[in-house]
Amino acid sequence: MKLLITGGAGSLGVSIVERLLPQGVEICVIDNYATGHRGALPAGVTNLSLQEGSIADKDFVDSIFSSF
Ligand SMILES: NC(=O)c1ccc[n+]([C@@H]2O[C@H](COP(=O)([O-])OP(=O)(O)OC[C@H]3O[C@@H](n4cnc5c(N)ncnc54)[C@H](O)[C@@H]3O)[C@@H](O)[C@H]2O)c1
């Protein structure tokens, strides 16, 4: 399963990532780090991709959908 989590470096996002990564889910996080923190997410994990940008940026979001 593939999962795209917006705001994934925030409170709820980090909880979802920590719950689902061990289950083998491939996760892509979009976050602009407005209030969230990159360090809150595990580093160097194969199944976790961090994409910095805003969900208000259509071209950015479209590119994530295309690649992920
Ligand atoms: N057990 C609990 O009680 C519990 C658990 C989780 C969260 N909460 C609370 O619930 C509330 C909501 O949590 P949350 O995780 O939704 O909020 P949050 O603020 O923790 O996370 C929002 C995330 O979205 C990102 N973001 C904001 N604008 C963005 C944009 N335009 N594009 C991309 N990313 C963007 C922020 O940088 C942040 O990482 C918080 O007050 C939190 O404290 C409580």
PDBQT file of the ligand as one rigid body, heavy atoms in Angstrom, charges set to zero:
ROOT
HETATM    1  N1  LIG A 101      -3.212  12.586  21.403  1.00  0.00    +0.000 N 
HETATM    2  C1  LIG A 101      -3.572  13.827  21.167  1.00  0.00    +0.000 C 
HETATM    3  O1  LIG A 101      -4.196  14.457  21.972  1.00  0.00    +0.000 OA
HETATM    4  C2  LIG A 101      -3.186  14.469  19.886  1.00  0.00    +0.000 A 
HETATM    5  C3  LIG A 101      -2.518  13.738  18.899  1.00  0.00    +0.000 A 
HETATM    6  C4  LIG A 101      -2.195  14.391  17.715  1.00  0.00    +0.000 A 
HETATM    7  C5  LIG A 101      -2.532  15.731  17.550  1.00  0.00    +0.000 A 
HETATM    8  N2  LIG A 101      -3.171  16.408  18.529  1.00  0.00    +0.000 N 
HETATM    9  C6  LIG A 101      -3.520  17.797  18.341  1.00  0.00    +0.000 C 
HETATM   10  O2  LIG A 101      -4.357  17.935  17.202  1.00  0.00    +0.000 OA
HETATM   11  C7  LIG A 101      -4.120  19.201  16.596  1.00  0.00    +0.000 C 
HETATM   12  C8  LIG A 101      -3.952  19.037  15.106  1.00  0.00    +0.000 C 
HETATM   13  O3  LIG A 101      -2.787  18.251  14.838  1.00  0.00    +0.000 OA
HETATM   14  P1  LIG A 101      -2.199  18.308  13.391  1.00  0.00    +0.000 P 
HETATM   15  O4  LIG A 101      -1.211  17.218  13.269  1.00  0.00    +0.000 OA
HETATM   16  O5  LIG A 101      -3.319  18.389  12.402  1.00  0.00    +0.000 OA
HETATM   17  O6  LIG A 101      -1.516  19.752  13.412  1.00  0.00    +0.000 OA
HETATM   18  P2  LIG A 101       0.036  20.122  13.380  1.00  0.00    +0.000 P 
HETATM   19  O7  LIG A 101       0.102  21.616  13.396  1.00  0.00    +0.000 OA
HETATM   20  O8  LIG A 101       0.774  19.369  14.397  1.00  0.00    +0.000 OA
HETATM   21  O9  LIG A 101       0.525  19.594  11.961  1.00  0.00    +0.000 OA
HETATM   22  C9  LIG A 101       0.204  20.254  10.765  1.00  0.00    +0.000 C 
HETATM   23  C10 LIG A 101       1.358  20.031   9.805  1.00  0.00    +0.000 C 
HETATM   24  O10 LIG A 101       0.997  20.591   8.538  1.00  0.00    +0.000 OA
HETATM   25  C11 LIG A 101       2.082  21.328   8.039  1.00  0.00    +0.000 C 
HETATM   26  N3  LIG A 101       1.549  22.321   7.130  1.00  0.00    +0.000 N 
HETATM   27  C12 LIG A 101       0.860  23.450   7.416  1.00  0.00    +0.000 A 
HETATM   28  N4  LIG A 101       0.515  24.107   6.293  1.00  0.00    +0.000 NA
HETATM   29  C13 LIG A 101       0.979  23.355   5.258  1.00  0.00    +0.000 A 
HETATM   30  C14 LIG A 101       0.926  23.501   3.839  1.00  0.00    +0.000 A 
HETATM   31  N5  LIG A 101       0.332  24.544   3.247  1.00  0.00    +0.000 N 
HETATM   32  N6  LIG A 101       1.522  22.545   3.078  1.00  0.00    +0.000 NA
HETATM   33  C15 LIG A 101       2.131  21.475   3.647  1.00  0.00    +0.000 A 
HETATM   34  N7  LIG A 101       2.195  21.293   4.987  1.00  0.00    +0.000 NA
HETATM   35  C16 LIG A 101       1.626  22.219   5.785  1.00  0.00    +0.000 A 
HETATM   36  C17 LIG A 101       2.780  21.884   9.253  1.00  0.00    +0.000 C 
HETATM   37  O11 LIG A 101       4.133  22.238   9.011  1.00  0.00    +0.000 OA
HETATM   38  C18 LIG A 101       2.640  20.710  10.238  1.00  0.00    +0.000 C 
HETATM   39  O12 LIG A 101       3.717  19.820  10.128  1.00  0.00    +0.000 OA
HETATM   40  C19 LIG A 101      -2.881  19.800  17.277  1.00  0.00    +0.000 C 
HETATM   41  O13 LIG A 101      -3.310  20.826  18.156  1.00  0.00    +0.000 OA
HETATM   42  C20 LIG A 101      -2.303  18.643  18.078  1.00  0.00    +0.000 C 
HETATM   43  O14 LIG A 101      -1.683  19.084  19.256  1.00  0.00    +0.000 OA
HETATM   44  C21 LIG A 101      -3.505  15.781  19.683  1.00  0.00    +0.000 A 
ENDROOT
TORSDOF 0
